[in-house]
Amino acid sequence: MSVMAIKETRTDRIFNACNYVILGLFLIAVLYPLLYILSASFSDPQAVLSGRVWLWPVDVNLNGYRAIFEYQSIVRGFLNSLFYAGVGTLVNVTLTLLAAYPLSRRDLFGRNSFMLLFVFTMLFSGGMIPTYLVVHNLGLLNTRWALILPTAMAVWNMIITRTYYQVTIPHELLEAARIDGCDDFRFFTRIVLPLSKPIIAVNALFYAVGHWNQFFNALIYLTDESLFPLQLVLREILVQNSIDPAQLTDAAELLRRQEIRELLKYALIVVASVPPLLAYPFVQKHFVKGVMIGSLKG
């Protein structure tokens, strides 16, 4: 039996038209800066400085991307960010799973008290100066671990993971495994972990993007430029790469440095955005499933 289509009234058409206009404006506001940065990265720096680049590249060239590889600090920062994102995500996911699974077990003695302590850290924090003193006293300043250990686990991610286990891993499955002689460690490694792929993908994406984009902790804890992540190098180029005209007697030299800064600025923004964009398609399927399951029960 066919379903009769509901005829739109004049008010419905006006309402839908307004929605399309508003959503279109939001889309333009979000999409245009991205297109401009991408176009500027492929354009001649003089065209960018003169304001001739609006939407499409002008005088297309790859000088900006060539300039990236000529600066060792950028290449080194890119490799540092890969290290922080890779090792940091491994540490984050491991600690999150090891904390979330026991707290999801009904037979864990005092689990509500432990959960209260975790939640307390979300509501109250010692602040930046006490955290800096802890990092300093532990001898982590100017080390790679200064960007990994202080943010070793996010409590919110742990709560989502615990909820996932409560929904996905029934207690009856544990009882059946115990009847077969399976201990807790083997149950976790042989049964729980294979069923944790969606929530692992969720945590890995959240943590990896967080490590890749972080620069504030590096700004506080690092002074050795050889340890700077890419985002801190990008900040140095975008924010602190100011040129004092009084120190330059040659106007051509001033213009050349300005062009180099424009080349690096847009090309580096594009390069810094590529790894998260490449990683997302591989975890998208598990990511959506993990988020939906983890949101069903609190």
N, C-alpha and C positions, 0 to 999 in steps of 0.2 A: 504494500500500500504506500503510495507516494505521500510525502509530507508537503502540505501546501506552504509555499514561501510566505513569510510574513511581510506584508507591504509596509515600506517605510513611510512615515508621515513627514510632513514638511519640517516639523520640529526635529525629528530624528536626523534628517539630512543636514540641517543647520548644525546640529550638535556634532555629527561626524566630521563635517567640514572644518569646524573649529578645532576638533581634536587633531586632524591631519595637519592643519596649519601650525598648531603649537608644537606637535611632535617634529614637524619638519624644521622649525626654527631651532629646537633643541639639537636635532641631528646636525644642522649646519654649524651651530656653535661648538659642537664637539669634534666634528669631522674636519672643519676648515683648518684649525691649527695643525692637525696631523698632516694634512695634505701640503700645507705651506712649508712645514719643516722638511718633509720629504722632497719637495720641489727645490727648496733652497739648497739642500745638500748636493743636488745635481746641477746647480746653476753656477754661473760665473760669479765670483764674489763682488765684482764691480756692479753687476746687475742687482745683486741683493742689497748692496749699500745704497744704490741709487733709487731703490724702491720699485724697480721694474718687475720684480717677481711678485705675482699675485696668487696665481693658482697653479700654472704649469711652469716647468723649468725653462729658464732663458739661457741660451748659449750653453747647452748641455756639456758637462765634462765631469771627470772623476777625480779632479785634483784634491777635493776635500778628503776622499777616502784614501788617496795616496799619501796625503799629509799625515793621516792617522798613524800609518805604519812607519813614518819617518821619526816619530817621537817615541822614544823608548819608554817614557813614563806612562803613555797611554797603553802600549802593549803590556807592560808590566802590571798596570792597574787592571787590565782585562783578565790577565792570568790570576791575579790575586782575587778578583771577584769570583772567578770560577772555583778557586780553592775554598773561599769562604762559603759560597753557596753549596758546593758539593759536600765538604766535610761538615759544615754547620747543619745542613739538612739531615745528614746521616745521624748526627748526634741528637738533633731535635726529635726526629721520628722515633729513634730507639728509646729515648727517655719518655716520650709521650705514650708509647705503647706499653712500656714497663710500668708506668704509673696508672694508666687508664684501665688496663685489664684487671689488676687486683681490686681496684675500687669498684669495678662492676660486679664483683663476686659477692653474693649474699652471705657467704660463710666467712668473710673477712672480718675479724674482730676489730671493732672500733673504726670501721670504715667511714661512718658519719663524722667522727672527730677529725680524721685525716682530711676528709673532704672540706670540712670547715676551715682547716688550716690553709688549704690550697685557695679557697675562695677569699680568705682574709687577705692574701697577697694581691688579689685583684682590686680590692677596695682601698687598701692602705699600702703605701710605699715609702721607703726611707728617703727617697729623693735622689737628686743627681749627685750631690756632694758626698753623702754616705756611701753611695754605690761606687763613686770614684775612689774613695778611701779603701773600700774593700778590694777593688781591683788592684790598687797600688800595693796594699799590704800582702796580697797574694803573689806579687811579683809578675803580674800579667801586663803591665804597661809596656807598650812598644813590642808586643808579641802578637802573633796571629790569634792566639787563644783569647785575647781581650775582646774580640768580636764574635766569639763562639760561646764561651762558657757563661758570661753574664746573661745571655738570652737562650740558655740551653733548652728551655721548655716554656711554652705558652699555656697558661692554665686554661684559657678558653678552648684551645684545641684539645687539651686533655679531657675537658668535660664533653665535648662533642664526640670524642673517641670512646669515652666511657659509655655514653648513651648508645652509640653504635653497637657496642658489645652487649649491652643489656637487651637490645632489640633483636640482634642477629644470633647471638650465641645463647641458646636456652640452657637452663640449669640441668635439664634432663640429659642433654648431650654429655655434660661432664659426668653425671652419674653413670651413664652407659659406658663411658670410657674407663671409669674407675672399676667397674665390674670386670672389664677386660684386662685389668692390671696396669692401666696407664696412670702415671703419676702426673703432678701438676706441670712440671717442666716439659715433659713430653707432650702433654695435652696442648700446651701453649704453642710449642714449636711445630707439631704435626697437624693440629686441627685449627687452632685459633689463627695463626699467621696466614695459612692459605686462604682463610675466609676473610682476611683483613685487607685484601687488595684495594677495594674502593676507598676505605678510610685512610689507608697508607697514601694513596694518590692524592687525597684531599690535603692531608698534612704536608706531604712533600711539596705540593704546589704552593701552599700558603707560606711555608718556611723558606722555600727556595726564592720566591719572589721577594720576601722580606729581606733575606740576606743580600740579594742582588741589588736592591734599591737602597739599602741602608748607607748612610754616610755620617750620621750624627755621632754614633758611638766611635767611629773611626776618627772623627774630628776631635773627640775628647781624649781618647786613649792612645792615639798614635801620633808620633812626631817624625818617625822615620819614613821618608817618602817611598822607600822601597817596599813598604807594607801597605801603602795606600790602595784602597779598592778603586774601581773604575769610577764610581759615583763621586768620590772625593776628588779625583783628577778632573772629572767633568765640572765639579763645583769650582775648582781653581781656575778653569778656563772661562767659565761663564760669569763668575762673580768677582774674582780677584785678579783677573788678567786685565788690569787697567794700566794704561800707558801714560806716563807723564810727558807731555809735549816739550817741557822745558829741557828734558834730558836728550831730546833728539833735535839735531840741527838740520837734518835733511828731511824735507817734507816727503820725499819719495820713500824714505825708510819708514816713516810714520804710516804712510798709506799701505806699505807692504805688510807691516805688522797687523794693521787693522784687517787686511784681507785674509791673512793667515788665521786670525782669530775667528772670522766669519766662516772660513772653510772648516775649521775644526769644530766649531760650535754645533752646526747643524748635522754634519756627518757623524759626529760622536754621539749625538742624541739618537740618531737612527741606529747606529751600531749597538748602543747600550740597550735598545729596546728589542733587538732581534732574539737573544736567547730565551726570554720568557715567552715570546710569540712562537718560537719553535718548539718549546717544551709543552705548551698547552694542548695541542692536538693529540699527543700521545697519552695524556691522562684525562682527556675530556670525558670519555665514557665512564671511567671509574669515578671521576670527580663528581659528576652529576648524581650518580647513584649514592655515593657516600654522603653527600650533603643532604639529600632527601631523606635517607634512612636515619641519619644522625639528628634530624630535626623533628622526628615523629614523637619522641618521648623525652621528657626532661628529667 
